[in-house]
Amino acid sequence: MTQYRPVLGNIPPVVKNLIIINVLVFAATWILGQSGIDLTDYLGLHNLQSDKFMLHQIFTHMFMHGSLTHIFFNMFALWMFGRVLESVWGPKRFLMYYLITGIGAAALHTLVNYLDISSLQRAVEGFMNTPSADQFYSFVVKHKKEMEGFIYTGSNYNLYDNAIQLANQWLDKPDVLEFQNRAGELMSGFVTGKMNIATVGASGAVFGILLAFGMLFPNTQLMLLFPPIPIKAKYFVIGYGVIELYLGLTQPGSNIAHFAHLGGMLFGFILIKYWNKNTKNFY
């Protein structure tokens, strides 16, 4: 049984340049942010229904990151597993794989978000046609976790607290027209806010790399951090994929783009199978 032990040095060119580009973009995002310029508005991936959506974001979002922790773990995984794949496939094929899985991840994530937001828009339209306190209360309770993620600037007061307070007031006094108008504004604002949330990060491509490593080196032992136990690469990849699918289905509106991760793995699997349709080897 082989055991993969990464060593420093000898980073192949594509992996090295991808890491450099990601670090430079992260630094530029921080520096420009100090001047009030938010690169996320231009380079982060916005939803199709958002006025901020631009086609190039499907590509540029994978070179941006939201925090130091975010970029560290993505670049660490790229270095750890990507350089092995690049040494097997060569620079051109590896770069093609990285970009296709990153764009594929964006495609699946965008599709899921489009369906989610379209469903919200229909719910708001239904409410506007026949507004009622019960309907508003049900909407707020259903989207509690997502609303709790919207924090009002300068306070710890989140959107859910405001919405549930309004819902209770309206239930107590169902004939007050002001509550109906405020409820409609709040629901519309919630949907608009969701539309304008940008997705950033190389995670989709990184998950594609994890999938490829598990397919090329299925019996290689990896050492988990939590808990610190060895596990074969194929079981690690399968387990991670199952976890992402479960979280994507059970935690809609999460700050983590679970379906982007799954998209990277899905497109990676399809691409590897296509490349190897006439051979039993992956390289």
C-alpha positions as CSV (number, residue, x, y, z in Angstrom):
1,M,0.0,0.0,0.0
2,T,1.4,3.4,-1.0
3,Q,1.4,6.3,1.3
4,Y,1.6,9.8,0.0
5,R,4.0,12.1,1.9
6,P,4.1,15.7,0.4
7,V,7.5,17.4,0.6
8,L,8.4,21.0,0.1
9,G,10.0,22.3,-3.1
10,N,9.7,21.3,-6.7
11,I,6.3,22.9,-7.2
12,P,5.2,22.5,-10.8
13,P,4.6,25.7,-12.9
14,V,0.8,25.7,-13.1
15,V,0.2,25.0,-9.4
16,K,2.8,27.6,-8.5
17,N,1.4,30.2,-10.7
18,L,-2.2,29.5,-9.6
19,I,-1.2,30.0,-6.0
20,I,0.7,33.2,-6.8
21,I,-2.3,34.6,-8.8
22,N,-4.7,33.7,-5.9
23,V,-2.5,35.4,-3.3
24,L,-2.0,38.5,-5.4
25,V,-5.8,38.8,-6.0
26,F,-6.4,38.3,-2.3
27,A,-3.9,41.0,-1.5
28,A,-5.4,43.4,-4.1
29,T,-8.9,42.8,-2.7
30,W,-7.7,43.7,0.8
31,I,-5.7,46.8,-0.3
32,L,-8.4,48.2,-2.5
33,G,-11.0,47.4,0.2
34,Q,-9.2,49.9,2.4
35,S,-10.0,52.6,-0.2
36,G,-13.6,51.6,-0.4
37,I,-13.3,49.6,-3.6
38,D,-14.9,46.1,-3.3
39,L,-13.5,43.8,-6.0
40,T,-16.1,41.2,-5.0
41,D,-18.7,43.4,-6.8
42,Y,-16.8,43.0,-10.0
43,L,-15.1,39.6,-9.8
44,G,-17.2,37.6,-7.4
45,L,-19.9,35.3,-8.9
46,H,-23.3,36.9,-8.5
47,N,-26.7,35.2,-9.1
48,L,-28.2,35.4,-12.6
49,Q,-31.1,37.5,-11.3
50,S,-28.8,40.1,-9.7
51,D,-28.0,43.4,-11.5
52,K,-24.4,42.8,-10.5
53,F,-24.0,39.6,-12.5
54,M,-21.5,39.7,-15.3
55,L,-20.5,36.8,-17.5
56,H,-16.7,37.0,-16.7
57,Q,-17.5,36.3,-13.0
58,I,-18.0,32.6,-13.8
59,F,-14.2,32.6,-14.4
60,T,-12.9,35.3,-12.1
61,H,-14.7,34.2,-8.9
62,M,-12.3,31.2,-8.5
63,F,-9.3,33.5,-8.0
64,M,-10.9,35.4,-5.1
65,H,-11.3,34.4,-1.4
66,G,-13.3,35.8,1.5
67,S,-10.7,35.4,4.3
68,L,-7.2,34.4,5.1
69,T,-8.4,31.0,6.4
70,H,-10.4,30.4,3.2
71,I,-7.4,31.0,0.9
72,F,-5.0,29.1,3.1
73,F,-6.9,25.9,3.1
74,N,-7.7,26.1,-0.7
75,M,-4.1,26.8,-1.6
76,F,-2.8,24.2,0.7
77,A,-5.0,21.6,-0.9
78,L,-4.0,22.8,-4.4
79,W,-0.3,22.5,-3.4
80,M,-0.7,19.1,-1.7
81,F,-2.8,17.3,-4.3
82,G,-2.5,19.5,-7.5
83,R,1.2,19.2,-7.9
84,V,0.9,15.4,-7.9
85,L,-1.8,15.6,-10.7
86,E,0.2,18.1,-12.7
87,S,3.3,15.8,-12.6
88,V,1.1,13.0,-13.9
89,W,-1.0,14.9,-16.5
90,G,1.4,17.6,-17.5
91,P,0.8,21.4,-17.2
92,K,-1.7,21.8,-20.1
93,R,-4.0,19.0,-19.1
94,F,-3.9,19.9,-15.4
95,L,-4.7,23.6,-16.2
96,M,-7.6,22.5,-18.4
97,Y,-8.9,20.2,-15.7
98,Y,-8.6,22.9,-13.0
99,L,-10.4,25.6,-15.1
100,I,-13.2,23.2,-16.3
101,T,-14.0,21.9,-12.8
102,G,-14.0,25.5,-11.4
103,I,-16.3,26.7,-14.1
104,G,-18.4,23.5,-13.8
105,A,-18.7,24.2,-10.1
106,A,-19.9,27.7,-10.8
107,A,-22.5,26.4,-13.3
108,L,-24.1,23.9,-10.9
109,H,-24.0,26.4,-8.0
110,T,-25.6,29.1,-10.2
111,L,-28.3,26.7,-11.4
112,V,-29.2,25.7,-7.8
113,N,-29.2,29.4,-6.7
114,Y,-31.3,30.3,-9.7
115,L,-34.0,27.8,-8.8
116,D,-33.9,28.8,-5.1
117,I,-34.3,32.5,-5.8
118,S,-37.0,31.9,-8.4
119,S,-38.9,29.9,-5.8
120,L,-38.5,32.8,-3.4
121,Q,-39.7,35.3,-6.0
122,R,-42.8,33.2,-6.6
123,A,-43.5,33.1,-2.9
124,V,-43.2,36.9,-2.6
125,E,-45.5,37.4,-5.7
126,G,-48.0,35.0,-4.1
127,F,-47.9,37.0,-0.9
128,M,-48.4,40.3,-2.7
129,N,-51.4,39.0,-4.5
130,T,-53.1,37.7,-1.3
131,P,-51.2,39.1,1.7
132,S,-51.9,37.6,5.2
133,A,-50.2,37.5,8.5
134,D,-50.2,33.7,8.5
135,Q,-48.5,33.5,5.1
136,F,-45.8,36.0,6.2
137,Y,-45.2,34.2,9.5
138,S,-44.8,30.8,7.6
139,F,-42.3,32.5,5.2
140,V,-40.2,33.9,8.0
141,V,-40.1,30.6,10.0
142,K,-39.2,28.7,6.8
143,H,-36.2,30.9,6.1
144,K,-35.1,31.5,9.7
145,K,-31.5,30.3,9.2
146,E,-31.0,32.4,6.1
147,M,-32.5,35.5,7.7
148,E,-30.4,35.2,10.8
149,G,-27.4,35.6,8.5
150,F,-28.5,39.1,7.5
151,I,-27.1,41.4,10.2
152,Y,-28.1,45.1,10.3
153,T,-25.1,47.4,9.9
154,G,-23.8,48.7,13.3
155,S,-25.9,46.3,15.4
156,N,-26.4,42.7,16.4
157,Y,-30.0,42.8,15.2
158,N,-30.6,40.3,12.4
159,L,-33.3,40.2,9.8
160,Y,-35.1,37.3,11.4
161,D,-35.5,39.1,14.7
162,N,-37.1,42.0,12.9
163,A,-39.3,39.8,10.7
164,I,-40.6,37.5,13.5
165,Q,-41.4,40.6,15.7
166,L,-43.3,42.1,12.8
167,A,-45.1,38.8,12.1
168,N,-46.2,38.5,15.8
169,Q,-47.4,42.1,15.8
170,W,-49.4,41.5,12.6
171,L,-50.9,38.3,13.9
172,D,-52.1,40.2,17.0
173,K,-53.5,43.0,14.9
174,P,-54.3,41.5,11.4
175,D,-56.2,44.6,10.2
176,V,-53.3,47.0,10.4
177,L,-52.3,47.9,6.8
178,E,-48.9,49.2,7.9
179,F,-47.8,45.7,8.9
180,Q,-48.8,44.3,5.5
181,N,-46.7,47.0,3.7
182,R,-43.7,46.4,6.0
183,A,-43.9,42.7,5.5
184,G,-43.9,43.0,1.7
185,E,-40.9,45.4,1.9
186,L,-39.1,43.0,4.2
187,M,-39.7,39.9,2.0
188,S,-38.6,41.8,-1.2
189,G,-35.5,43.1,0.6
190,F,-34.6,39.6,1.7
191,V,-34.9,38.2,-1.8
192,T,-32.8,41.1,-3.2
193,G,-30.2,40.6,-0.6
194,K,-29.9,36.9,-1.4
195,M,-29.6,37.8,-5.1
196,N,-26.7,40.1,-4.4
197,I,-24.6,37.7,-2.4
198,A,-21.4,36.9,-4.3
199,T,-19.7,33.5,-4.3
200,V,-15.9,33.5,-4.2
201,G,-13.1,30.9,-3.9
202,A,-11.3,28.1,-5.7
203,S,-13.1,25.5,-3.7
204,G,-15.0,24.0,-6.7
205,A,-11.7,23.4,-8.6
206,V,-10.1,22.2,-5.4
207,F,-12.8,19.6,-4.9
208,G,-12.3,18.6,-8.5
209,I,-8.6,18.0,-7.7
210,L,-9.6,15.9,-4.6
211,L,-11.8,13.8,-6.8
212,A,-9.1,13.3,-9.4
213,F,-6.5,12.3,-6.7
214,G,-8.9,9.8,-5.3
215,M,-9.5,8.3,-8.8
216,L,-5.9,8.2,-9.8
217,F,-4.5,7.0,-6.4
218,P,-7.5,5.3,-4.7
219,N,-5.5,3.3,-2.2
220,T,-3.1,6.0,-1.2
221,Q,-3.4,6.7,2.6
222,L,-4.1,10.2,3.7
223,M,-3.9,11.4,7.3
224,L,-7.0,13.2,8.6
225,L,-6.6,16.1,10.9
226,F,-9.9,15.6,12.8
227,P,-9.7,12.8,13.9
228,P,-6.0,12.1,13.2
229,I,-6.5,8.7,11.6
230,P,-5.3,7.3,8.2
231,I,-7.9,6.8,5.5
232,K,-7.6,5.6,1.8
233,A,-8.0,8.4,-0.7
234,K,-11.1,6.8,-2.4
235,Y,-13.0,6.6,0.9
236,F,-12.0,10.1,1.8
237,V,-13.4,11.5,-1.5
238,I,-16.6,9.4,-1.3
239,G,-17.2,10.4,2.3
240,Y,-16.5,14.1,1.5
241,G,-18.9,14.0,-1.5
242,V,-21.7,12.4,0.6
243,I,-21.2,15.0,3.3
244,E,-21.4,17.9,0.8
245,L,-24.5,16.4,-0.7
246,Y,-26.2,16.1,2.7
247,L,-25.3,19.6,3.8
248,G,-26.3,21.1,0.4
249,L,-29.8,19.5,0.7
250,T,-30.3,20.1,4.4
251,Q,-28.7,23.6,4.8
252,P,-30.0,25.8,2.0
253,G,-28.7,29.4,2.2
254,S,-25.5,28.3,4.0
255,N,-22.5,30.5,3.6
256,I,-20.7,27.5,2.2
257,A,-21.3,26.7,-1.4
258,H,-21.9,23.0,-1.1
259,F,-23.3,22.5,-4.6
260,A,-20.2,24.3,-6.0
261,H,-18.1,21.7,-4.3
262,L,-20.2,18.9,-5.7
263,G,-20.1,20.6,-9.1
264,G,-16.3,20.5,-9.1
265,M,-16.4,16.8,-8.3
266,L,-19.1,16.0,-10.8
267,F,-17.4,17.8,-13.7
268,G,-14.1,16.3,-12.7
269,F,-15.5,12.8,-12.8
270,I,-17.1,13.4,-16.2
271,L,-13.9,14.9,-17.6
272,I,-11.7,12.0,-16.4
273,K,-14.1,9.4,-17.7
274,Y,-14.2,11.2,-21.1
275,W,-10.4,11.4,-21.3
276,N,-10.1,7.7,-20.5
277,K,-13.0,6.3,-22.4
278,N,-10.6,4.2,-24.6
279,T,-8.1,3.2,-21.9
280,K,-8.1,1.7,-18.4
281,N,-5.4,4.2,-17.2
282,F,-6.2,7.7,-16.0
283,Y,-3.0,9.2,-17.5
